């Protein structure tokens, strides 16, 4: 039965926070990675709670057990970032921008395909024949 399947939040949960569909998708993917446990038990639990819809992300980060781990991981990231040269930082920032642009492009393509499948007119639609003439 469908009721036995675990609830999974979609990107709309994160769109309110990011304001960008691609960034919301990246946030969801990041939480999916955390839910695999590589960043420790507390962040695994937090990600599972958020992804299941049992708790919102804003609420989750206000839980001390979760926020303490997030702050600790951020400090490690900040130390790593500070150890990079300016050129390396610029390169990583550019890589991040390219990655987000790729995500945006993928979302746009998926939306065009969805519109094609549902029969809605899209920017990718075929020629409508209005300029054709037999004479």
ZAMARGU-4260 file (C-alpha; in steps of 0.2 Angstrom, whole numbers, plus 5000, padded with zeros to 4 digits):
<rodrens>
0) 5000/5000/5000 | 5005/5018/4997 | 5003/5022/5015 | 5017/5010/5020 | 5029/5020/5010
5) 5040/5033/5019 | 5035/5051/5016 | 5049/5060/5006 | 5049/5079/5005 | 5051/5087/4988
10) 5062/5102/4983 | 5047/5114/4987 | 5052/5111/5006 | 5069/5120/5002 | 5063/5132/4988
15) 5056/5143/5002 | 5074/5144/5010 | 5084/5145/4994 | 5073/5155/4982 | 5081/5145/4968
20) 5074/5128/4961 | 5092/5123/4957 | 5099/5127/4974 | 5084/5119/4982 | 5088/5103/4972
25) 5106/5104/4978 | 5100/5106/4996 | 5089/5091/4995 | 5104/5081/4987 | 5115/5087/5001
30) 5103/5081/5014 | 5102/5064/5005 | 5121/5063/5007 | 5120/5067/5025 | 5106/5054/5028
35) 5119/5041/5022 | 5129/5044/5038 | 5146/5050/5031 | 5145/5066/5042 | 5141/5057/5058
40) 5126/5051/5067 | 5118/5067/5073 | 5118/5075/5055 | 5112/5058/5048 | 5097/5059/5060
45) 5094/5077/5056 | 5094/5073/5037 | 5082/5058/5039 | 5070/5069/5050 | 5070/5083/5037
50) 5069/5071/5022 | 5054/5062/5030 | 5045/5077/5033 | 5044/5074/5052 | 5053/5091/5055
55) 5057/5106/5044 | 5074/5111/5040 | 5073/5128/5050 | 5066/5118/5065 | 5080/5105/5063
60) 5094/5117/5063 | 5088/5125/5080 | 5090/5108/5089 | 5106/5110/5098 | 5112/5092/5095
65) 5111/5096/5076 | 5116/5114/5076 | 5132/5110/5086 | 5137/5097/5073 | 5133/5109/5059
70) 5144/5122/5067 | 5158/5110/5069 | 5157/5104/5051 | 5156/5122/5046 | 5172/5127/5056
75) 5181/5112/5047 | 5175/5119/5030 | 5181/5137/5035 | 5198/5131/5039 | 5200/5121/5023
80) 5193/5136/5013 | 5205/5148/5022 | 5220/5137/5018 | 5216/5139/4999 | 5225/5152/4988
85) 5214/5166/4981 | 5215/5157/4964 | 5209/5141/4971 | 5195/5149/4980 | 5190/5158/4964
90) 5191/5141/4954 | 5180/5132/4967 | 5167/5147/4967 | 5167/5146/4948 | 5165/5127/4948
95) 5150/5129/4960 | 5142/5142/4949 | 5144/5130/4934 | 5137/5116/4944 | 5121/5127/4949
100) 5119/5132/4930 | 5120/5114/4925 | 5106/5110/4938 | 5096/5124/4932 | 5098/5118/4914
105) 5093/5100/4919 | 5077/5107/4928 | 5072/5117/4913 | 5075/5102/4901 | 5064/5091/4913
110) 5051/5104/4913 | 5051/5105/4894 | 5049/5086/4893 | 5035/5085/4906 | 5026/5098/4896
115) 5029/5088/4880 | 5022/5073/4888 | 5007/5081/4896 | 5003/5090/4879 | 5005/5107/4886
120) 5013/5119/4874 | 5031/5123/4878 | 5046/5133/4871 | 5052/5117/4863 | 5035/5114/4854
125) 5034/5110/4835 | 5031/5123/4822 | 5012/5127/4822 | 5011/5129/4803 | 5004/5147/4804
130) 5017/5153/4791 | 5015/5138/4779 | 5008/5141/4762 | 5004/5129/4747 | 5004/5144/4735
</rodrens>
